[in-house]
Structure formats: structure tokens, C-alpha cells
Amino acid sequence: MKTLEELLQELGCVGDAFDSTGEFTEAGDKAYRFLLDLLYDIEGLTGESVSSIVKELDGICNENY
């Protein structure tokens, strides 16, 4: 299983996605916004809500970093 940081790096984040305080780096924030945009595009395409996925991802950010 990949970490959120690994996923963000696959989406274009170069270097660390999170700084030493657990906040997004500039690159991490950009990749995370890309991920959210992609999820919402999938929601628009399929009609299936992604809000629970977004909520879960936000929780991962808050818990693990």
C-alpha cells in the first residue's frame, strides 16, 4: 500500500509533500489540489460522489502528518 506522500509524488510532487511541521509543501499542495480536481472530475463523469474519499484523504493529512 502506498502512502499519501507517494501518491502525491506520482502526481507530480517533486520532493517532500509535507514539511517538518506536517503542513503541505508548495509542491505537495499543488499535487493534492490536482488529486482533488481529478476526483471531482471523476465524480462529474460517473455521477458517483467522491465526498467520502475526499473526507478520508483530509483525515489522513490531519492524522499522519
Backbone as XML, in Angstrom:
<?xml version="1.0"?>
<chain id="A" units="angstrom">
  <residue number="1" name="MET">
    <atom name="N" x="0.846" y="-1.166" z="0.000"/>
    <atom name="CA" x="0.000" y="0.000" z="0.000"/>
    <atom name="C" x="0.896" y="1.236" z="0.000"/>
  </residue>
  <residue number="2" name="LYS">
    <atom name="N" x="0.521" y="2.213" z="-0.794"/>
    <atom name="CA" x="1.292" y="3.449" z="-0.891"/>
    <atom name="C" x="0.816" y="4.455" z="0.140"/>
  </residue>
  <residue number="3" name="THR">
    <atom name="N" x="1.726" y="5.314" z="0.530"/>
    <atom name="CA" x="1.354" y="6.408" z="1.417"/>
    <atom name="C" x="0.778" y="7.547" z="0.588"/>
  </residue>
  <residue number="4" name="LEU">
    <atom name="N" x="0.129" y="8.482" z="1.256"/>
    <atom name="CA" x="-0.387" y="9.650" z="0.563"/>
    <atom name="C" x="0.760" y="10.419" z="-0.078"/>
  </residue>
  <residue number="5" name="GLU">
    <atom name="N" x="1.881" y="10.506" z="0.596"/>
    <atom name="CA" x="3.029" y="11.211" z="0.035"/>
    <atom name="C" x="3.502" y="10.547" z="-1.258"/>
  </residue>
  <residue number="6" name="GLU">
    <atom name="N" x="3.542" y="9.232" z="-1.280"/>
    <atom name="CA" x="3.946" y="8.520" z="-2.500"/>
    <atom name="C" x="2.974" y="8.778" z="-3.641"/>
  </residue>
  <residue number="7" name="LEU">
    <atom name="N" x="1.679" y="8.804" z="-3.327"/>
    <atom name="CA" x="0.684" y="9.094" z="-4.358"/>
    <atom name="C" x="0.862" y="10.509" z="-4.901"/>
  </residue>
  <residue number="8" name="LEU">
    <atom name="N" x="1.101" y="11.444" z="-4.005"/>
    <atom name="CA" x="1.286" y="12.828" z="-4.446"/>
    <atom name="C" x="2.536" y="12.971" z="-5.292"/>
  </residue>
  <residue number="9" name="GLN">
    <atom name="N" x="3.560" y="12.231" z="-4.965"/>
    <atom name="CA" x="4.776" y="12.269" z="-5.780"/>
    <atom name="C" x="4.514" y="11.692" z="-7.168"/>
  </residue>
  <residue number="10" name="GLU">
    <atom name="N" x="3.665" y="10.702" z="-7.262"/>
    <atom name="CA" x="3.300" y="10.158" z="-8.571"/>
    <atom name="C" x="2.469" y="11.151" z="-9.382"/>
  </residue>
  <residue number="11" name="LEU">
    <atom name="N" x="1.829" y="12.086" z="-8.683"/>
    <atom name="CA" x="1.011" y="13.102" z="-9.353"/>
    <atom name="C" x="1.788" y="14.387" z="-9.614"/>
  </residue>
  <residue number="12" name="GLY">
    <atom name="N" x="3.101" y="14.334" z="-9.446"/>
    <atom name="CA" x="3.913" y="15.475" z="-9.824"/>
    <atom name="C" x="4.626" y="16.190" z="-8.710"/>
  </residue>
  <residue number="13" name="CYS">
    <atom name="N" x="4.402" y="15.797" z="-7.473"/>
    <atom name="CA" x="5.106" y="16.441" z="-6.370"/>
    <atom name="C" x="6.570" y="16.023" z="-6.413"/>
  </residue>
  <residue number="14" name="VAL">
    <atom name="N" x="7.437" y="17.008" z="-6.569"/>
    <atom name="CA" x="8.872" y="16.735" z="-6.573"/>
    <atom name="C" x="9.399" y="17.025" z="-5.175"/>
  </residue>
  <residue number="15" name="GLY">
    <atom name="N" x="10.009" y="16.027" z="-4.565"/>
    <atom name="CA" x="10.489" y="16.183" z="-3.194"/>
    <atom name="C" x="9.409" y="15.836" z="-2.194"/>
  </residue>
  <residue number="16" name="ASP">
    <atom name="N" x="9.557" y="16.355" z="-1.000"/>
    <atom name="CA" x="8.622" y="16.050" z="0.079"/>
    <atom name="C" x="7.288" y="16.753" z="-0.139"/>
  </residue>
  <residue number="17" name="ALA">
    <atom name="N" x="6.206" y="16.055" z="0.178"/>
    <atom name="CA" x="4.871" y="16.637" z="0.093"/>
    <atom name="C" x="4.525" y="17.389" z="1.374"/>
  </residue>
  <residue number="18" name="PHE">
    <atom name="N" x="5.199" y="17.027" z="2.469"/>
    <atom name="CA" x="4.931" y="17.636" z="3.765"/>
    <atom name="C" x="6.229" y="18.159" z="4.360"/>
  </residue>
  <residue number="19" name="ASP">
    <atom name="N" x="6.127" y="19.287" z="5.066"/>
    <atom name="CA" x="7.317" y="19.819" z="5.735"/>
    <atom name="C" x="7.436" y="19.224" z="7.132"/>
  </residue>
  <residue number="20" name="SER">
    <atom name="N" x="8.397" y="19.695" z="7.886"/>
    <atom name="CA" x="8.664" y="19.122" z="9.215"/>
    <atom name="C" x="7.549" y="19.386" z="10.219"/>
  </residue>
  <residue number="21" name="THR">
    <atom name="N" x="6.667" y="20.346" z="9.929"/>
    <atom name="CA" x="5.544" y="20.624" z="10.833"/>
    <atom name="C" x="4.290" y="19.870" z="10.428"/>
  </residue>
  <residue number="22" name="GLY">
    <atom name="N" x="4.357" y="19.113" z="9.318"/>
    <atom name="CA" x="3.213" y="18.352" z="8.860"/>
    <atom name="C" x="2.343" y="19.090" z="7.863"/>
  </residue>
  <residue number="23" name="GLU">
    <atom name="N" x="2.734" y="20.306" z="7.525"/>
    <atom name="CA" x="1.979" y="21.072" z="6.535"/>
    <atom name="C" x="2.452" y="20.710" z="5.141"/>
  </residue>
  <residue number="24" name="PHE">
    <atom name="N" x="1.577" y="20.921" z="4.154"/>
    <atom name="CA" x="1.975" y="20.687" z="2.782"/>
    <atom name="C" x="3.106" y="21.623" z="2.383"/>
  </residue>
  <residue number="25" name="THR">
    <atom name="N" x="4.037" y="21.098" z="1.618"/>
    <atom name="CA" x="4.991" y="21.964" z="0.931"/>
    <atom name="C" x="4.242" y="22.566" z="-0.256"/>
  </residue>
  <residue number="26" name="GLU">
    <atom name="N" x="4.850" y="23.508" z="-0.936"/>
    <atom name="CA" x="4.202" y="24.098" z="-2.108"/>
    <atom name="C" x="3.916" y="23.025" z="-3.159"/>
  </residue>
  <residue number="27" name="ALA">
    <atom name="N" x="4.893" y="22.155" z="-3.372"/>
    <atom name="CA" x="4.717" y="21.078" z="-4.350"/>
    <atom name="C" x="3.659" y="20.078" z="-3.886"/>
  </residue>
  <residue number="28" name="GLY">
    <atom name="N" x="3.630" y="19.784" z="-2.595"/>
    <atom name="CA" x="2.631" y="18.863" z="-2.053"/>
    <atom name="C" x="1.228" y="19.416" z="-2.176"/>
  </residue>
  <residue number="29" name="ASP">
    <atom name="N" x="1.083" y="20.702" z="-1.909"/>
    <atom name="CA" x="-0.220" y="21.348" z="-2.023"/>
    <atom name="C" x="-0.711" y="21.321" z="-3.464"/>
  </residue>
  <residue number="30" name="LYS">
    <atom name="N" x="0.178" y="21.594" z="-4.392"/>
    <atom name="CA" x="-0.188" y="21.581" z="-5.810"/>
    <atom name="C" x="-0.639" y="20.181" z="-6.243"/>
  </residue>
  <residue number="31" name="ALA">
    <atom name="N" x="0.093" y="19.151" z="-5.828"/>
    <atom name="CA" x="-0.268" y="17.773" z="-6.179"/>
    <atom name="C" x="-1.576" y="17.358" z="-5.514"/>
  </residue>
  <residue number="32" name="TYR">
    <atom name="N" x="-1.802" y="17.789" z="-4.278"/>
    <atom name="CA" x="-3.036" y="17.446" z="-3.576"/>
    <atom name="C" x="-4.233" y="18.098" z="-4.258"/>
  </residue>
  <residue number="33" name="ARG">
    <atom name="N" x="-4.085" y="19.361" z="-4.657"/>
    <atom name="CA" x="-5.158" y="20.032" z="-5.380"/>
    <atom name="C" x="-5.434" y="19.333" z="-6.707"/>
  </residue>
  <residue number="34" name="PHE">
    <atom name="N" x="-4.379" y="18.861" z="-7.384"/>
    <atom name="CA" x="-4.550" y="18.106" z="-8.622"/>
    <atom name="C" x="-5.340" y="16.826" z="-8.359"/>
  </residue>
  <residue number="35" name="LEU">
    <atom name="N" x="-5.000" y="16.129" z="-7.279"/>
    <atom name="CA" x="-5.706" y="14.900" z="-6.916"/>
    <atom name="C" x="-7.184" y="15.181" z="-6.655"/>
  </residue>
  <residue number="36" name="LEU">
    <atom name="N" x="-7.474" y="16.244" z="-5.904"/>
    <atom name="CA" x="-8.870" y="16.582" z="-5.629"/>
    <atom name="C" x="-9.612" y="16.943" z="-6.910"/>
  </residue>
  <residue number="37" name="ASP">
    <atom name="N" x="-8.981" y="17.731" z="-7.781"/>
    <atom name="CA" x="-9.611" y="18.077" z="-9.057"/>
    <atom name="C" x="-9.911" y="16.824" z="-9.872"/>
  </residue>
  <residue number="38" name="LEU">
    <atom name="N" x="-8.974" y="15.891" z="-9.882"/>
    <atom name="CA" x="-9.170" y="14.639" z="-10.607"/>
    <atom name="C" x="-10.351" y="13.857" z="-10.037"/>
  </residue>
  <residue number="39" name="LEU">
    <atom name="N" x="-10.423" y="13.782" z="-8.720"/>
    <atom name="CA" x="-11.540" y="13.066" z="-8.090"/>
    <atom name="C" x="-12.875" y="13.710" z="-8.433"/>
  </residue>
  <residue number="40" name="TYR">
    <atom name="N" x="-12.929" y="15.037" z="-8.385"/>
    <atom name="CA" x="-14.189" y="15.712" z="-8.706"/>
    <atom name="C" x="-14.534" y="15.590" z="-10.188"/>
  </residue>
  <residue number="41" name="ASP">
    <atom name="N" x="-13.529" y="15.514" z="-11.054"/>
    <atom name="CA" x="-13.793" y="15.250" z="-12.469"/>
    <atom name="C" x="-14.381" y="13.851" z="-12.655"/>
  </residue>
  <residue number="42" name="ILE">
    <atom name="N" x="-13.864" y="12.893" z="-11.917"/>
    <atom name="CA" x="-14.401" y="11.529" z="-11.965"/>
    <atom name="C" x="-15.838" y="11.526" z="-11.456"/>
  </residue>
  <residue number="43" name="GLU">
    <atom name="N" x="-16.106" y="12.283" z="-10.400"/>
    <atom name="CA" x="-17.467" y="12.397" z="-9.885"/>
    <atom name="C" x="-18.400" y="12.943" z="-10.966"/>
  </residue>
  <residue number="44" name="GLY">
    <atom name="N" x="-17.958" y="13.981" z="-11.668"/>
    <atom name="CA" x="-18.780" y="14.547" z="-12.724"/>
    <atom name="C" x="-19.016" y="13.576" z="-13.864"/>
  </residue>
  <residue number="45" name="LEU">
    <atom name="N" x="-18.020" y="12.787" z="-14.165"/>
    <atom name="CA" x="-18.112" y="11.817" z="-15.252"/>
    <atom name="C" x="-19.021" y="10.642" z="-14.906"/>
  </residue>
  <residue number="46" name="THR">
    <atom name="N" x="-18.912" y="10.167" z="-13.684"/>
    <atom name="CA" x="-19.636" y="8.956" z="-13.297"/>
    <atom name="C" x="-20.933" y="9.224" z="-12.541"/>
  </residue>
  <residue number="47" name="GLY">
    <atom name="N" x="-21.055" y="10.403" z="-11.954"/>
    <atom name="CA" x="-22.220" y="10.686" z="-11.131"/>
    <atom name="C" x="-22.118" y="10.105" z="-9.732"/>
  </residue>
  <residue number="48" name="GLU">
    <atom name="N" x="-21.001" y="9.455" z="-9.430"/>
    <atom name="CA" x="-20.777" y="8.871" z="-8.103"/>
    <atom name="C" x="-20.056" y="9.894" z="-7.214"/>
  </residue>
  <residue number="49" name="SER">
    <atom name="N" x="-20.561" y="10.110" z="-6.038"/>
    <atom name="CA" x="-19.969" y="11.076" z="-5.122"/>
    <atom name="C" x="-18.594" y="10.620" z="-4.634"/>
  </residue>
  <residue number="50" name="VAL">
    <atom name="N" x="-17.678" y="11.559" z="-4.579"/>
    <atom name="CA" x="-16.338" y="11.271" z="-4.055"/>
    <atom name="C" x="-16.112" y="11.967" z="-2.714"/>
  </residue>
  <residue number="51" name="SER">
    <atom name="N" x="-17.168" y="12.534" z="-2.151"/>
    <atom name="CA" x="-17.008" y="13.298" z="-0.917"/>
    <atom name="C" x="-16.446" y="12.451" z="0.223"/>
  </residue>
  <residue number="52" name="SER">
    <atom name="N" x="-16.826" y="11.191" z="0.298"/>
    <atom name="CA" x="-16.288" y="10.341" z="1.370"/>
    <atom name="C" x="-14.793" y="10.082" z="1.161"/>
  </residue>
  <residue number="53" name="ILE">
    <atom name="N" x="-14.370" y="9.969" z="-0.085"/>
    <atom name="CA" x="-12.949" y="9.784" z="-0.378"/>
    <atom name="C" x="-12.171" y="11.037" z="0.001"/>
  </residue>
  <residue number="54" name="VAL">
    <atom name="N" x="-12.697" y="12.197" z="-0.363"/>
    <atom name="CA" x="-12.034" y="13.461" z="-0.039"/>
    <atom name="C" x="-11.946" y="13.632" z="1.477"/>
  </residue>
  <residue number="55" name="LYS">
    <atom name="N" x="-13.020" y="13.295" z="2.170"/>
    <atom name="CA" x="-13.032" y="13.401" z="3.636"/>
    <atom name="C" x="-11.974" y="12.469" z="4.237"/>
  </residue>
  <residue number="56" name="GLU">
    <atom name="N" x="-11.878" y="11.271" z="3.714"/>
    <atom name="CA" x="-10.886" y="10.306" z="4.194"/>
    <atom name="C" x="-9.461" y="10.815" z="3.942"/>
  </residue>
  <residue number="57" name="LEU">
    <atom name="N" x="-9.214" y="11.360" z="2.749"/>
    <atom name="CA" x="-7.888" y="11.904" z="2.435"/>
    <atom name="C" x="-7.534" y="13.069" z="3.356"/>
  </residue>
  <residue number="58" name="ASP">
    <atom name="N" x="-8.503" y="13.949" z="3.605"/>
    <atom name="CA" x="-8.263" y="15.058" z="4.528"/>
    <atom name="C" x="-7.936" y="14.539" z="5.925"/>
  </residue>
  <residue number="59" name="GLY">
    <atom name="N" x="-8.617" y="13.476" z="6.325"/>
    <atom name="CA" x="-8.336" y="12.867" z="7.625"/>
    <atom name="C" x="-6.939" y="12.283" z="7.695"/>
  </residue>
  <residue number="60" name="ILE">
    <atom name="N" x="-6.506" y="11.667" z="6.613"/>
    <atom name="CA" x="-5.142" y="11.126" z="6.563"/>
    <atom name="C" x="-4.130" y="12.252" z="6.714"/>
  </residue>
  <residue number="61" name="CYS">
    <atom name="N" x="-4.383" y="13.355" z="6.039"/>
    <atom name="CA" x="-3.479" y="14.507" z="6.141"/>
    <atom name="C" x="-3.383" y="14.992" z="7.583"/>
  </residue>
  <residue number="62" name="ASN">
    <atom name="N" x="-4.521" y="15.079" z="8.237"/>
    <atom name="CA" x="-4.552" y="15.602" z="9.603"/>
    <atom name="C" x="-3.993" y="14.629" z="10.636"/>
  </residue>
  <residue number="63" name="GLU">
    <atom name="N" x="-4.167" y="13.327" z="10.406"/>
    <atom name="CA" x="-3.709" y="12.328" z="11.371"/>
    <atom name="C" x="-2.236" y="12.004" z="11.251"/>
  </residue>
  <residue number="64" name="ASN">
    <atom name="N" x="-1.793" y="11.775" z="10.037"/>
    <atom name="CA" x="-0.465" y="11.219" z="9.847"/>
    <atom name="C" x="0.624" y="12.235" z="9.641"/>
  </residue>
  <residue number="65" name="TYR">
    <atom name="N" x="0.266" y="13.447" z="9.376"/>
    <atom name="CA" x="1.315" y="14.418" z="9.082"/>
    <atom name="C" x="1.203" y="15.571" z="9.996"/>
  </residue>
</chain>
